[in-house]
Amino acid sequence: MSTPNNGSRPGLSRNASSSRSITDPGTAHTTHTNCSPEISEKEWSADAVDQEDLSQPVAATDHEKLTNVQTGPGLDFDRQDSAWQAGPPASLYSASEDVSYPEGGLQAWLVVLGSFSGMMAGFGFMNTIGVFQAYLSTHQLREYNESTIGWIFSVYVFLSFFGGLQIGPIFDAKGPFWLILAGAILLPVSVLLMGFCTKYYQFMLTVGVLAGLGTSLIFTPAISAIGHFFLKKRGSATGLAAAGGSLGGIIFPLMLESLLPKVGFAWATRIMAFILAALCLVAVLLVRSRLPPRAGASVMPNMRILSQKAFALTTVGVFFMEWGLFVPITYISSYVLETRIPDGEAFSFSILAIFNAGSCLGRYLPGLVADKIGRFNAMIIALGLCCVTSLAFWLPGSILPFVDGAAHPAVKPLTIVYALLFGFASGSNISLTPVCVGELCDISEYGRYYATCYTLVSFGTLTGIPIAGALITACGGRYFGVVLFTGGCYIVALSAFIAARGLKVGWRLKGTYGWILF
């Protein structure tokens, strides 16, 4: 009756099995029900059950044992004339325990490839906003200050994450196809239209609104779909897909550095739009979900899950993490220009590529480590590194005095080291957040939890970039205020993740057999 399974199930040994005796006190007849976790859901259908045996009255002691088993909807042990009534296959295990994960295979890795492509488009554009911020502040929108221009990109990032409020539950119920298809239309069209923009409100509508909605429609289902195919390897698989965003963040700034002086802003953005369209098409064709929605699940968000303290603290940690993350992504190119580093204009493009090169490695490698030492453990280490690099490298670079009207000689190497190390550490912020959230919920509600988290986090991204712009103005064009803001955000995020881990699994670093895997 057992069927082979090459995947994995949470909390259950593949070879574990047990039997339960149901004794009729009148006939002393005993039936043994195989409770092996290898049994597929179809095999628990009513046709596979010995109805003659189950029609006998159940002994009181066994009845009490059965009622203590976690049951799914449709089970009824209150009637003595039947052990269950048309119950679903989740009769003896919770919903999460019934799920089997392939942990690989052609379809699973094609989903990762599709997610990689979608992230390369959506997050690749997001990781390039520093180039657009610096370019617009010296060209089309040069009459506006940094904080005002920053609102365009803060609205973009806000909508990229806030859209998850509805997109996550819809993904749970309907799957990713139509969501990603809509995003595959909106994102390239918005970048195409950006080439025609000359006014502030036009950039706000095309970049802030259209591109934000398009990125959100790609981002949430592309990440969530990976959780349908991987459990033990979820960290590394998600990190591999998220690395696409960093790869896009390397290619697009260098591409724009070459194209802008040769063909101008309009044609540079059109070429970028065509590339985004091709990447989005791959995501539309390959990203699929596998698990059916939970019976009776609503597509409406449910904020009551924030009553779970570990999840609430994790959300606080992600909020401050993202509040600080998009500050250097947005302003590091402007920082290079303002600090008067030699060859600053060319270096302002290169520094963002260096940042994303570190991030590309940081999105994949920590995922591999996280699957070994625990997802929260890896995130805590990464957040600690973000704190150290911001305060040890970027802060000195922002306060060193000018020498003969140019940047101090130490500023450029400090900036390069900071971009590479912080890029690596912060890259894991994006790839590890989904798997950390996945540790706190059932896979059938993964999209809902993830969307709820990032809906709240989006309000931090809405305000973080303009606050940083205002700090630059308040500090007379210097960037030490921005650096302190970034470092402070990461200190709070680190504290919140440590507290969430402690509430969930305790404060010990190691268990009997090594690291506590959480």
C-alpha positions, -999 to 999 in steps of 0.1 A, spaced: 0 0 0 30 23 6 43 42 -24 79 52 -28 88 89 -24 122 104 -33 113 138 -18 110 149 18 83 155 43 86 179 73 91 162 106 87 126 94 112 99 87 108 84 53 109 48 65 90 54 97 57 35 100 34 25 128 2 5 133 -29 12 154 -51 -15 168 -89 -10 169 -105 -38 189 -141 -48 190 -149 -58 226 -175 -82 214 -156 -101 188 -120 -95 198 -114 -86 162 -84 -64 155 -75 -43 125 -42 -27 119 -42 7 101 -8 15 85 2 50 94 33 52 74 40 88 62 48 73 27 11 66 21 -2 90 -6 -33 110 -1 -52 90 -27 -46 58 -8 -65 71 21 -97 73 1 -129 56 15 -124 28 -10 -91 18 5 -106 14 40 -120 -19 53 -156 -7 59 -166 -40 76 -139 -36 102 -146 2 107 -183 -4 112 -177 -21 145 -180 -2 177 -146 13 189 -134 5 223 -134 35 247 -97 34 253 -89 33 216 -115 59 209 -98 83 234 -65 77 217 -79 84 183 -95 116 194 -62 129 206 -47 125 171 -45 158 151 -73 156 126 -82 174 94 -116 187 84 -142 161 76 -132 137 104 -158 127 130 -148 105 159 -178 115 179 -200 88 163 -194 52 174 -209 36 142 -179 48 121 -143 56 128 -144 85 103 -168 99 78 -155 108 43 -124 123 59 -96 136 37 -62 119 36 -49 143 62 -66 123 89 -36 113 110 -12 141 102 -14 179 100 -16 195 66 21 203 65 31 167 74 11 154 44 31 175 20 59 158 1 86 179 -15 105 167 -46 137 185 -35 147 185 -71 139 171 -105 133 188 -139 101 206 -130 115 219 -97 147 233 -113 127 248 -142 107 267 -116 139 279 -100 152 290 -135 119 308 -142 121 325 -108 157 334 -115 147 351 -147 118 369 -131 140 381 -103 166 393 -128 140 415 -144 122 427 -113 149 429 -87 175 437 -114 156 469 -122 152 476 -84 190 472 -79 196 497 -106 175 526 -91 207 542 -78 218 548 -113 185 564 -122 185 585 -90 219 599 -98 211 605 -135 178 622 -129 192 644 -102 217 658 -127 194 658 -159 156 658 -162 149 665 -125 180 686 -116 158 713 -101 145 690 -74 164 680 -42 175 644 -34 146 638 -10 120 648 -35 134 627 -62 137 599 -37 100 597 -33 97 584 -69 118 553 -60 104 550 -25 69 547 -40 83 521 -65 98 500 -38 67 504 -16 43 491 -42 68 463 -51 62 449 -16 28 463 -6 11 446 -35 18 413 -17 -11 420 5 -34 407 -22 -9 389 -45 2 364 -19 -32 351 -10 -42 350 -47 -11 330 -55 -22 305 -27 -56 301 -43 -50 305 -81 -13 299 -88 13 322 -104 6 322 -141 -18 352 -145 0 372 -118 34 369 -135 18 375 -169 4 408 -157 37 418 -142 55 408 -174 34 434 -193 35 462 -167 72 462 -159 87 464 -195 60 489 -205 68 512 -176 105 512 -184 97 518 -221 75 548 -212 102 562 -189 122 571 -219 95 596 -229 93 612 -195 105 648 -188 83 659 -158 83 648 -122 48 635 -122 55 614 -153 84 596 -136 62 591 -106 35 574 -126 57 553 -148 85 543 -124 67 547 -90 33 532 -99 35 511 -130 70 496 -124 61 491 -87 30 471 -95 48 451 -122 76 442 -99 52 431 -72 33 409 -96 65 391 -105 83 391 -72 58 375 -48 47 345 -69 82 338 -82 96 334 -47 66 317 -32 65 290 -60 99 277 -49 85 268 -15 62 243 -33 91 222 -45 118 225 -18 119 221 20 154 209 30 170 227 1 147 257 2 174 281 14 198 273 -14 171 271 -41 156 305 -31 191 320 -29 199 307 -64 167 323 -77 173 356 -58 208 358 -73 191 367 -105 182 401 -91 218 408 -82 230 396 -117 206 421 -132 220 447 -108 255 440 -123 245 439 -160 220 469 -161 242 496 -145 272 486 -167 249 485 -197 235 520 -190 270 533 -184 278 523 -220 245 532 -236 236 566 -221 265 586 -237 261 567 -270 223 565 -277 208 588 -250 184 582 -221 154 573 -243 170 546 -263 189 532 -234 157 526 -215 140 511 -245 168 486 -249 165 478 -212 127 474 -216 132 448 -244 156 428 -223 131 429 -193 103 416 -216 124 386 -227 133 378 -191 97 381 -180 86 358 -208 108 330 -194 93 335 -160 57 333 -174 65 300 -191 84 283 -163 71 294 -129 44 270 -117 29 261 -83 24 225 -73 3 223 -41 -34 228 -42 -49 255 -20 -60 245 14 -97 236 15 -118 265 25 -88 289 24 -97 326 20 -79 349 -4 -83 378 21 -53 387 43 -55 379 80 -34 401 103 -42 380 133 -11 359 125 8 388 140 -3 376 174 24 349 170 53 366 188 81 350 168 64 360 135 57 396 148 94 400 158 106 386 125 84 411 107 99 439 128 134 426 119 126 426 82 110 460 85 142 477 98 164 456 76 146 468 45 143 503 59 181 504 59 188 482 28 175 505 1 194 536 14 228 525 0 212 509 -30 196 542 -39 223 567 -28 257 550 -32 260 563 -67 251 598 -56 276 594 -27 304 587 -52 295 619 -71 292 641 -41 325 629 -24 344 639 -56 361 606 -61 384 608 -92 365 596 -123 334 599 -102 308 597 -130 322 564 -144 328 551 -109 292 559 -99 280 532 -123 308 508 -114 302 509 -77 267 498 -80 279 468 -102 304 460 -75 277 462 -48 255 438 -68 285 414 -75 288 410 -38 251 407 -35 250 380 -62 272 358 -41 254 368 -9 221 356 -22 232 321 -30 261 311 -6 243 320 26 214 299 15 237 269 13 250 276 47 215 282 61 204 247 51 232 234 73 233 256 104 197 270 103 180 298 85 176 322 114 212 315 125 225 324 90 203 356 89 216 367 123 252 363 111 244 383 79 227 411 98 257 414 121 280 417 91 258 445 77 261 464 110 299 460 110 306 470 74 283 501 75 300 515 106 336 503 99 339 512 62 311 535 50 311 558 81 348 566 79 345 572 42 316 597 48 334 618 74 370 619 60 378 655 50 384 666 14 420 670 3 426 699 -22 389 699 -31 389 662 -39 380 631 -19 405 618 7 426 591 -9 412 565 15 376 571 4 377 551 -28 391 519 -14 368 521 17 339 525 -6 349 495 -28 354 473 3 321 485 18 301 479 -14 315 444 -19 311 432 18 278 450 25 265 438 -9 274 402 1 258 405 36 227 423 25 222 400 -5 212 373 20 186 396 34 165 391 3 171 354 -1 169 343 35 138 363 45 114 340 26 128 308 41 129 324 76 92 332 72 86 297 59 100 283 92 71 299 111 41 287 91 25 258 72 34 256 35 -3 260 26 -3 295 41 33 304 30 21 330 5 -2 346 31 25 349 58 51 362 33 27 387 19 16 399 53 52 404 64 62 424 33 30 444 33 40 459 66 76 461 56 66 481 25 58 511 47 94 512 58 106 512 22 81 540 15 98 563 40 134 551 41 146 567 9 131 602 14 143 602 51 178 595 38 175 623 12 164 647 40 194 636 61 217 644 33 202 679 30 204 684 68 240 673 69 250 699 42 254 673 14 275 650 35 265 613 40 274 605 76 238 609 87 226 584 61 253 560 72 243 562 109 206 557 99 215 526 79 237 512 107 210 519 133 183 501 113 205 470 110 212 470 148 174 469 155 169 442 128 196 421 143 181 424 178 146 415 165 158 383 147 178 372 178 147 376 199 125 358 174 149 329 173 151 328 211 113 327 215 110 299 190 138 275 199 154 289 230 187 307 235 212 278 231 235 280 201 240 243 198 219 212 205 229 177 212 238 170 176 252 204 166 236 236 156 200 242 164 185 241 129 161 271 129 
